[in-house]
Amino acid sequence: MSTSMPSLTRRRMLTIIAATGAASLLPWTGRAATAYEATEWRGYALGADARLLLHGRSRADAERAIAVSMAEIERLENEFSLYRANSSLCRLNRDGMLPRPSADMTALLRLGCRFGDLSHGAFDISVQPLWQLYAAHFALPNADPAGPSEDKIKETLARVDYRRIRIDDDAIRLAPGMALTLNGIAQGYITDRVADILRDQGWSHILVDLGETRALDSHPSGRPWRIGLKGGPSAAVAPTLDIADRAVATSARRGFIFDAAGRHCHLLDPASGHAAQGFASVTVVARRAADADALSTALSIMPPAQAASLAQRLKDSEIWVGVDNGSIAHL
């Protein structure tokens, strides 16, 4: 991806409510953690503010957990990032082939293709050429506010189809001109990896918030974790979600806008080549953050009637949608 193109920034659409008195990590308060006291780390990862809440163990244990978590995030960013020139994903896009891919890369690509099938193509990890087209168009001085021409969109869509990705254990191959983006699922996948590692280390009652949010167990007080949804500026009080052992992700049109008029967002429909015009935002609660991440993206791109039909089939997920007046409702 050209360095002149804008990087995708992500606005915080979820808030964690009443985390209890948290001892900060980096720097430390020096207090020993009690069963109901959180040790909190805040930083920056995956292009967003990041936060971990760890409960009930020692300072040394928490330091080790944070270090392991940061190492895992760094490792996976080197796999999936579009903004690191030597990442596995950038090399795949540049060369059209990635020999000896990691197990994480093949697993995530296969998961992305599964959500492509589930959403009838609305979720398409091969949509990167279309994103590049819009980014390049609106980087031009005096760019046509209507967006790229229909001819350019049609030409670009010929290179968008996740079903043309060949995924084998020994190599991943793309058709000529294709390029992938994992921005609609990688944050959730990495959130899951960090949560799974911490659980394997014996942590419980924790919250991993890397832009997508995953709770291990309930809050240590026994109540659920409380996640607040953000509506638009004209919204009344937005809903609060109670979660335990679940993940939450939100996709929203206002998360990234290509143009000053706000007509062209980053949620691009691989069927039409245009910005999605469905729900203003979609929040999904699911067992795993990767699922919530991909589903929130897919349901944001699908027309509302199709999104509602898919939502009815997702028996293990909870879905909330925002509309243009700022209100939020259960789907």
Secondary structure, 3 states (H helix, E strand, C coil): CCCCCCCCCCCCCEEEECCCCEEEECCCCCCCCCCCCEEEEEEEECCEEEEEEEECCCHHHHHHHHHHHHHHHHHHHHHHCCCCCCCHHHHHHHHCEEECCCHHHHHHHHHHHHHHHHCCCCCCCCCHHHHHHHHHHHHCCCCCCCCCCHHHHHHHHCCCCHHHCEECCCEEECCCCCCCCCCCCHHHHHHHHHHHHHHHCCCCCEEEECCCEEEECCCCCCCCEEEEECCCCCCCCCCEEEECCCEEEEEEHHHCECCCCCCCECCECCCCCCECCCCCEEEEEECCHHHHHHHHHHHHHCCHHHHHHHHHHCCCCEEEEECCCCCEEEC
